[in-house]
Amino acid sequence: MSGVTPYRTIHDIARALPELTRRSEIEAALDELEFLFEVLPPEHQEYAESVIEALRRKLQDATQ
């Protein structure tokens, strides 16, 4: 079976978060998660929200 598995993608980005240091990497991960967030059922969005928030903080720090 191929294709995007939203939960696996969220997990993979969360694990990679410490290694994302360049603005382009952070923005790409954030774009991907924000897209996936839209297709997740509301009861499963909490985990994605926390990773999105962490990416936004990291992006803000990278631009300062």
Secondary structure, DSSP 4 states (H G I P E B T S, - for coil): --S--HHHHHHHHHHHGGG--SHHHHHHHHHHHHHHHHHS-GGGHHHHHHHHHHHHHHHHHHH-
